[in-house]
Amino acid sequence: MAGFKLKVTPEMESLTDVCLSNSKMDVSLYGKYDVKRGLRDINGKGVLAGLTQISAIHSTDIVDGKVIPCEGRLYYRGYDIHELTQGFLKEGRFGFEEVAYLLLFGTLPDEKELASFRRILSEQRSLPRNFVRDVVMKAPSKDMINTLSRSVLTLYAYDTNADDTSLPNVLRQCLNLISVFPMLSVYGYHAYNHYIKGKSLYIHHPDPKLSVAENILRMLRPDKKYTHLEATILDLALVLHMEHGGGNNSTFTTHVVTSSGTDTYSAVAAALGSLKGPKHGGANIKVVKMFDEIKKEVKDWNDDEEVGNYLRKLLNREAFDKKGLIYGMGHAVYSISDPRAEIFKKFVEKLANEKGRTKDFALYNSVERLAPKIIAEERHIYKGVSANVDFYSGFVYSMLDLPTELYTPMFAIARIVGWSAHRMEELINMDKIIRPAYMNVKSVEDYITLEER
Ligand SMILES: CC(C)(COP(=O)(O)OP(=O)(O)OC[C@H]1O[C@@H](n2cnc3c(N)ncnc32)[C@H](O)[C@@H]1OP(=O)(O)O)[C@@H](O)C(=O)NCCC(=O)NCCS
């Protein structure tokens, strides 16, 4: 595919300067008018924007009337994420399908319900005739979330009842999207790998008997082979990324866009656009790339001082992408700990030992230990910073030999379940378009004619 380059011209640069000087806000005004930046207060508590029964995040306790940060807790439909994951892991099942059922319908499935839900998902795991050839293989992109959004928006054209927002129809669309996201992501990657990177092309069909995690590995690998531990850990990663309250950036986007009465494909494409950002779902790639740099730049990985100095360079915009961030650390709501990172970490250690990556794991451990203190020295910390789920997910994906291009799509394959549950909750309960306010702080000007400007 021929590249299409449009350059920023000097004229555009000077227009940017004009825009900057007329749009930069005096930060003190946020305090003056009590406007919550990022719709959160300094303790990370979000502005209350809605009610949900789908999940709950706890990051603070009230002790003697005071708000105190606490260990993070996450509940899916009232069930603690620790107990949920322990439940299916102990009983030797893959969790994706069961937890998706819980999030969508609000109750844990019994054996019969689970079997029939698995069958529905397998039946829905099909794309329109020639969709892969006509859509996925055409104009491949280097970014798989872009490919995924394009596929989602094109599925609208194939759906003869695309605009019907009645609940049964929306459920049908959501179940289909949940089922085909792994195919769209993996095939999108194969197209990119073939047409842009010049590698061999192969397309493996999913096996209806397999779980979502097993099918991802089967479709991705040339020999379709994977171990049980690999599929178990990928399944766990998907469950941990499936849902995170109504306020996270992409789910809130789903609520906002759904509230306008638009179709499912438009709402999901908007959520994908949000997820792509490096401060949201795009963080897991950044973590792995950042660690590649740390491994190159830091000579002694056991030397806390040397590792710490590199972390300071990251914060001072002197290293890696010069954005001043230590990726995988911090969270908009959690402070002391992110329960998803804690659950994941136990398995990461196991996998790292099996894959001979114990030295890497030790380096991750050091960064996890040192970064909160160093961020606190360099930034204003009100609520504490700790490792988030993406600190470990990228590392796990690298041990599973997933290409980096598929890291954020793995998040999307999981989070489409949460988006679907929230879209249905919005449709069931709300008939009001979401429309918050922005305060105008610009004075009114007298119009000046073109001649007088
Ligand atoms: C997730 C994130 C956007 C939350 O930011 P936030 O809501 O501003 O978090 P806090 O209020 O705790 O941050 C307090 C300060 O510490 C800074 N901070 C927080 N995490 C940081 C990090 N990982 N690296 C550098 N600085 C960080 C914030 O920028 C803020 O500084 P400021 O007041 O000078 O702007 C932020 O932690 C981040 O960018 N992390 C790295 C990206 C990442 O891993 N994202 C995945 C999230 S699941």
Ligand as a Chemical Component Dictionary entry (heavy atoms), coordinates in Angstrom:
data_LIG
# 
_chem_comp.id                   LIG 
_chem_comp.type                 NON-POLYMER 
_chem_comp.pdbx_formal_charge   0 
_chem_comp.three_letter_code    LIG 
# 
loop_
_chem_comp_atom.comp_id 
_chem_comp_atom.atom_id 
_chem_comp_atom.alt_atom_id 
_chem_comp_atom.type_symbol 
_chem_comp_atom.charge 
_chem_comp_atom.model_Cartn_x 
_chem_comp_atom.model_Cartn_y 
_chem_comp_atom.model_Cartn_z 
_chem_comp_atom.pdbx_ordinal 
LIG C1  C1  C 0 -3.299 6.432  34.847 1  
LIG C2  C2  C 0 -2.899 7.903  35.010 2  
LIG C3  C3  C 0 -3.275 8.656  33.734 3  
LIG C4  C4  C 0 -3.652 8.490  36.209 4  
LIG O1  O1  O 0 -3.235 9.806  36.342 5  
LIG P1  P1  P 0 -3.832 10.760 37.454 6  
LIG O2  O2  O 0 -5.285 10.539 37.542 7  
LIG O3  O3  O 0 -3.321 12.132 37.196 8  
LIG O4  O4  O 0 -3.194 10.121 38.762 9  
LIG P2  P2  P 0 -2.800 10.830 40.140 10 
LIG O5  O5  O 0 -3.793 11.880 40.512 11 
LIG O6  O6  O 0 -2.513 9.774  41.133 12 
LIG O7  O7  O 0 -1.439 11.536 39.764 13 
LIG C5  C5  C 0 -0.826 12.458 40.624 14 
LIG C6  C6  C 0 0.379  13.016 39.917 15 
LIG O8  O8  O 0 1.301  11.968 39.651 16 
LIG C7  C7  C 0 1.571  11.896 38.288 17 
LIG N1  N1  N 0 1.657  10.493 37.883 18 
LIG C8  C8  C 0 0.775  9.515  38.164 19 
LIG N2  N2  N 0 1.181  8.364  37.610 20 
LIG C9  C9  C 0 2.342  8.653  36.976 21 
LIG C10 C10 C 0 3.222  7.886  36.206 22 
LIG N3  N3  N 0 2.999  6.609  35.977 23 
LIG N4  N4  N 0 4.322  8.475  35.709 24 
LIG C11 C11 C 0 4.559  9.782  35.941 25 
LIG N5  N5  N 0 3.744  10.580 36.658 26 
LIG C12 C12 C 0 2.649  10.002 37.164 27 
LIG C13 C13 C 0 0.378  12.559 37.598 28 
LIG O9  O9  O 0 0.713  13.068 36.323 29 
LIG C14 C14 C 0 0.053  13.660 38.577 30 
LIG O10 O10 O 0 0.983  14.714 38.415 31 
LIG P3  P3  P 0 0.492  16.216 38.124 32 
LIG O11 O11 O 0 -0.450 16.571 39.247 33 
LIG O12 O12 O 0 1.776  16.985 38.124 34 
LIG O13 O13 O 0 -0.206 16.164 36.798 35 
LIG C15 C15 C 0 -1.390 8.037  35.293 36 
LIG O14 O14 O 0 -1.081 7.330  36.466 37 
LIG C16 C16 C 0 -0.525 7.566  34.136 38 
LIG O15 O15 O 0 -0.372 8.287  33.149 39 
LIG N6  N6  N 0 0.080  6.350  34.265 40 
LIG C17 C17 C 0 0.909  5.831  33.218 41 
LIG C18 C18 C 0 0.050  5.265  32.072 42 
LIG C19 C19 C 0 -0.622 3.960  32.483 43 
LIG O16 O16 O 0 0.005  3.052  32.981 44 
LIG N7  N7  N 0 -1.941 3.889  32.196 45 
LIG C20 C20 C 0 -2.719 2.682  32.450 46 
LIG C21 C21 C 0 -3.777 2.937  33.479 47 
LIG S1  S1  S 0 -4.629 1.428  33.854 48 
# 
loop_
_chem_comp_bond.comp_id 
_chem_comp_bond.atom_id_1 
_chem_comp_bond.atom_id_2 
_chem_comp_bond.value_order 
_chem_comp_bond.pdbx_ordinal 
LIG C1  C2  SING 1  
LIG C2  C3  SING 2  
LIG C2  C4  SING 3  
LIG C2  C15 SING 4  
LIG C4  O1  SING 5  
LIG O1  P1  SING 6  
LIG P1  O2  DOUB 7  
LIG P1  O3  SING 8  
LIG P1  O4  SING 9  
LIG O4  P2  SING 10 
LIG P2  O5  DOUB 11 
LIG P2  O6  SING 12 
LIG P2  O7  SING 13 
LIG O7  C5  SING 14 
LIG C5  C6  SING 15 
LIG C6  O8  SING 16 
LIG C6  C14 SING 17 
LIG O8  C7  SING 18 
LIG C7  N1  SING 19 
LIG C7  C13 SING 20 
LIG N1  C8  SING 21 
LIG N1  C12 SING 22 
LIG C8  N2  DOUB 23 
LIG N2  C9  SING 24 
LIG C9  C10 SING 25 
LIG C9  C12 DOUB 26 
LIG C10 N3  SING 27 
LIG C10 N4  DOUB 28 
LIG N4  C11 SING 29 
LIG C11 N5  DOUB 30 
LIG N5  C12 SING 31 
LIG C13 O9  SING 32 
LIG C13 C14 SING 33 
LIG C14 O10 SING 34 
LIG O10 P3  SING 35 
LIG P3  O11 DOUB 36 
LIG P3  O12 SING 37 
LIG P3  O13 SING 38 
LIG C15 O14 SING 39 
LIG C15 C16 SING 40 
LIG C16 O15 DOUB 41 
LIG C16 N6  SING 42 
LIG N6  C17 SING 43 
LIG C17 C18 SING 44 
LIG C18 C19 SING 45 
LIG C19 O16 DOUB 46 
LIG C19 N7  SING 47 
LIG N7  C20 SING 48 
LIG C20 C21 SING 49 
LIG C21 S1  SING 50 
# 
